[in-house]
Amino acid sequence: VDFHKNTVAPNEYGWWAVRNGAVDFQLNGIASNESGDWYCRGGQVDFGAAGVLESETEGFSGWYYIQNGCVQKGQETVKQNSNGWWYIGTDGKVDFNKNTVAQNSNGWWVIRNGKVDFNYNGIASNANGDWYCQNGKVNFNVNDVLYTPQGWYYFRDGKVQTGQETVQQNSNGWWYIGTDGKVDFNKNTVAPNSNGWWVIRNGKVDFGYKGLASNANGDWYCQN
């Protein structure tokens, strides 16, 4: 008997949480061995356990995403239990401090404090960019200059287009888009798109303008 052993080990009756060399029949939660982290009830691994489940064992306090009794690691995802839909980090654990946009097989979702916020409408961000979200979900079909609570932004495939100034259209006109992807209603300049260079007045193309207009590159003669 190894009185110092803490692991999960088998016999003919199942796999068991071992603490200090003895099976801990009071353990309800997660215990580990070299093959993974396992969800146990009454000290025995429950290979039927699945979902986002709570553990209160030493070193594994929190909520974890379980499949076939094992904590699922290696990829962030969004999973459901009776309390809602939750962000699961690469360690298989719910991160209640997480604010991001994360995916599962149903789409990409706005995460606020670790939970999907189905009431969220506007722009939400992750490491890949800033996204147009409706009812907590990224809408990848958006291709327009649209209003959000954060302002008016230029979207392609649901993503804010950043990095280059441009001039883009919506149903209200043609608008100056800054390098942050946002309409700047205070902008007076000359800016380009694929159709040419345009006079911008208060963020909008002035098609009635004739004369000189300026940008950082110089002063330009403009018609219409």
C-alpha positions in Angstrom: 0.0 0.0 0.0 1.3 3.5 -1.0 -0.1 5.8 1.7 1.1 8.8 -0.2 -0.7 8.1 -3.4 -3.4 10.4 -4.9 -4.7 9.2 -8.2 -7.6 7.4 -10.0 -7.1 3.7 -10.2 -9.1 0.7 -11.3 -10.2 -2.7 -10.0 -12.9 -5.1 -11.3 -15.6 -2.8 -9.9 -14.6 0.4 -11.7 -12.2 3.3 -11.3 -11.8 5.0 -8.0 -10.5 8.2 -6.5 -7.6 7.5 -4.2 -6.5 9.9 -1.5 -3.5 9.0 0.7 -3.6 5.5 -0.6 -7.2 4.7 0.2 -10.4 5.1 -1.8 -12.2 8.2 -0.8 -15.9 7.2 -0.9 -16.9 10.7 0.1 -15.4 12.3 -2.9 -17.9 14.0 -5.3 -16.2 16.0 -8.0 -13.0 15.7 -10.0 -9.9 13.6 -9.4 -6.9 13.0 -11.7 -4.6 10.4 -13.0 -2.0 10.5 -15.8 -4.8 9.9 -18.3 -6.9 12.9 -17.4 -9.3 14.5 -14.9 -12.4 12.5 -14.0 -15.8 13.2 -12.6 -16.5 11.0 -9.6 -19.6 10.3 -7.5 -19.1 8.5 -4.1 -15.4 8.1 -5.0 -16.1 6.2 -8.3 -15.6 7.6 -11.8 -19.0 8.2 -13.4 -18.3 7.5 -17.1 -21.9 8.6 -17.9 -21.4 12.1 -16.6 -21.8 14.7 -19.3 -22.4 18.5 -19.4 -21.2 21.5 -17.4 -20.9 20.2 -13.9 -19.7 21.5 -10.5 -16.8 20.1 -8.6 -15.7 21.1 -5.1 -12.7 18.8 -4.7 -9.3 20.1 -3.8 -7.5 21.6 -6.8 -10.7 21.3 -8.9 -13.1 23.8 -7.4 -15.5 25.2 -10.1 -17.6 24.2 -13.0 -16.2 21.9 -15.8 -17.3 20.6 -19.2 -17.5 16.8 -18.9 -18.0 14.2 -21.5 -17.9 10.4 -20.8 -16.8 11.3 -17.3 -13.7 13.2 -18.4 -12.9 16.9 -18.4 -12.7 18.1 -22.0 -9.6 20.2 -22.6 -7.6 21.8 -25.4 -10.2 24.0 -27.2 -12.4 26.8 -26.0 -16.1 26.3 -26.6 -19.6 27.2 -25.4 -21.7 24.6 -23.6 -25.0 24.4 -21.9 -26.4 23.3 -18.5 -29.7 24.1 -16.8 -28.4 27.5 -15.7 -27.5 28.8 -19.2 -24.7 28.6 -21.9 -21.1 29.0 -20.6 -17.7 29.8 -21.9 -15.3 26.8 -21.5 -11.6 27.6 -21.6 -8.9 25.4 -22.9 -8.5 23.9 -19.4 -12.1 22.6 -19.6 -13.3 25.0 -16.9 -16.0 27.8 -17.0 -14.2 31.2 -16.7 -16.6 33.5 -15.0 -14.4 36.5 -15.7 -14.3 36.0 -19.5 -15.7 38.6 -21.8 -15.1 37.6 -25.5 -16.7 36.1 -28.6 -16.5 32.3 -28.6 -17.8 29.5 -30.8 -19.5 26.2 -30.7 -21.2 24.1 -33.4 -24.2 26.5 -33.4 -22.3 29.7 -34.1 -20.2 32.4 -32.4 -21.6 33.9 -29.2 -21.1 37.0 -27.0 -19.7 36.0 -23.6 -20.2 38.3 -20.6 -18.8 37.2 -17.3 -18.5 33.7 -18.6 -22.1 33.3 -19.8 -23.7 33.9 -23.2 -25.6 37.2 -23.2 -28.6 36.5 -25.5 -29.8 40.1 -24.9 -26.6 41.7 -26.4 -26.9 43.8 -29.6 -23.9 45.7 -30.8 -20.2 45.1 -31.3 -18.3 42.5 -29.3 -14.6 41.6 -29.6 -12.3 38.6 -29.4 -8.6 38.1 -30.5 -9.8 37.9 -34.2 -11.5 41.3 -34.3 -14.7 43.2 -33.6 -18.0 41.6 -34.6 -21.6 42.6 -35.3 -23.9 40.7 -32.9 -27.6 40.3 -32.6 -29.3 38.6 -29.7 -25.9 37.5 -28.5 -24.8 35.9 -31.7 -22.4 37.1 -34.5 -24.2 37.8 -37.7 -21.7 37.0 -40.4 -24.2 38.1 -43.2 -23.8 41.8 -42.4 -22.2 43.8 -45.2 -23.0 47.5 -44.6 -22.4 50.7 -42.7 -24.6 50.1 -39.7 -25.5 51.7 -36.4 -24.5 50.1 -33.1 -24.6 51.4 -29.6 -20.9 52.1 -30.0 -21.4 54.2 -33.1 -21.7 53.6 -36.9 -19.2 51.1 -38.3 -18.3 49.5 -41.6 -18.8 45.7 -41.6 -17.9 43.0 -44.0 -19.0 39.4 -43.2 -20.0 40.6 -39.8 -16.6 42.0 -39.0 -15.5 45.7 -38.4 -13.1 46.6 -41.2 -10.1 48.3 -39.7 -6.6 49.4 -40.8 -7.4 51.6 -43.8 -9.5 54.7 -44.4 -12.2 54.3 -47.0 -15.5 55.7 -48.2 -18.5 53.3 -48.1 -22.3 53.5 -48.7 -25.4 52.7 -46.8 -29.0 53.8 -47.5 -28.3 57.2 -46.0 -25.3 58.1 -48.3 -21.6 57.6 -48.6 -19.5 57.9 -45.5 -15.9 58.4 -44.4 -14.6 55.3 -42.6 -11.5 55.8 -40.4 -8.8 53.3 -39.8 -10.8 52.0 -36.8 -13.7 51.1 -39.0 -15.9 53.8 -37.6 -17.8 56.7 -39.3 -16.2 59.9 -38.2 -18.9 62.6 -38.4 -16.4 65.3 -37.6 -14.1 64.5 -40.6 -13.4 67.0 -43.3 -10.9 65.7 -45.9 -10.4 64.0 -49.2 -10.6 60.1 -49.0 -10.5 57.2 -51.4 -12.4 54.1 -52.3 -12.3 51.9 -55.3 -14.3 54.5 -57.3 -12.0 57.5 -56.8 -11.2 60.2 -54.2 -14.1 62.0 -52.6 -14.7 65.3 -50.7 -15.8 64.5 -47.2 -17.8 67.1 -45.2 -18.9 66.2 -41.7 -18.1 62.5 -42.4 -20.2 62.3 -45.6 -19.4 62.7 -49.3 -20.6 66.1 -50.5 -21.7 65.4 -54.1 -22.5 69.1 -54.6 -19.0 70.3 -53.8 -16.9 72.1 -56.5 -13.6 73.7 -55.8 -10.6 73.0 -53.7 -10.6 70.4 -50.9 -7.6 69.2 -48.8 -6.2 66.2 -47.1 -2.7 65.4 -45.7 -1.4 64.9 -49.2 -2.4 68.3 -50.6 -5.1 70.5 -52.0 -7.3 69.0 -54.8 -9.6 70.3 -57.4 -13.0 68.6 -57.1 -16.2 68.5 -59.2 -19.4 66.9 -57.9 
